[in-house]
Amino acid sequence: GENVEQHPSTLSVQEGDSAVIKCTYSDSASNYFPWYKQELGKRPQLIIDIRSNVGEKKDQRIAVTLNKTAKHFSLHITETQPEDSAVYFCAASRAAGGYQKVTFGTGTKLQVIP
Amino acid sequence: NAGVTQTPKFRILKIGQSMTLQCTQDMNHNYMYWYRQDPGMGLKLIYYSVGAGITDKGEVPNGYNVSRSTTEDFPLRLELAAPSQTSVYFCASSYLGTNEQYFGPGTRLTVT
């Protein structure tokens, strides 16, 4: 089955600095890669996603890059703010038995220090 | 739209008891999922469904059962609760497997 590894598990940055979270996946059939943000005590919510036919996608301060050859994708947050503090999960979705199956990474706890 | 709703929000069970966690979505989504999230950990898929009448096991299905008789509802059944099932349970739904998953607010379950 699919295996998604996520690094680092914790990340502390100063406000205004950039943060990068990296994920690798094992199955080359994976074709959809979402990123979710989970604030303390809240439900996960999608912040950005990318499909396998695209190499990069940007939404304001957030960007995601995908390298299909190396099977890794990354989340980049620029000009970090205290409200960016949360746990971030990557995921990879692939076709399995006629259906799409989603596998989540283990999460990165981001702390933005004011 | 209410989105994805879950009941109850909190529950304490004694070892060996059973219960059903309810999940409903009003977005006409095909896919529905049940995850558990242990403290400080990631999301582990318990079961998922790609449509009414179709369910399949995820990563950690032991001790749980599901059914999907309608598009809207996807209940999770715990039989013979064990302390290892203490966790936060999230239900989610998506239109397809390659679309955003919408999560419910979660159910915090403690088994003592």
Contacts between the chains, C-beta under 8 A, distances in Angstrom:
chain1	res1	chain2	res2	distance
A	6	B	42	7.9
A	31	B	98	6.6
A	32	B	97	7.4
A	32	B	98	4.1
A	34	B	100	6.6
A	34	B	101	7.4
A	36	B	101	7.8
A	43	B	90	6.4
A	43	B	103	4.1
A	43	B	104	6.6
A	43	B	105	5.6
A	43	B	106	6.0
A	44	B	43	7.1
A	44	B	90	7.3
A	44	B	101	7.8
A	44	B	103	5.1
A	45	B	103	7.1
A	46	B	100	4.4
A	46	B	101	7.1
A	49	B	100	6.8
A	51	B	98	7.3
A	89	B	42	6.3
A	89	B	43	6.6
A	93	B	97	5.5
A	93	B	98	5.6
A	95	B	97	7.8
A	97	B	56	7.6
A	99	B	50	4.7
A	99	B	56	7.4
A	99	B	97	6.1
A	100	B	31	7.4
A	100	B	96	6.5
A	100	B	97	1.9
A	100	B	98	5.5
A	101	B	48	7.5
A	101	B	97	6.7
A	102	B	33	7.5
A	102	B	45	7.3
A	102	B	97	6.4
A	102	B	101	7.1
A	103	B	45	7.6
A	104	B	35	7.9
A	104	B	42	5.5
A	104	B	43	4.6
A	104	B	44	7.9
A	104	B	45	7.6
A	105	B	42	6.4
A	106	B	41	7.0
A	106	B	42	4.1
A	107	B	41	7.3
A	107	B	42	4.6
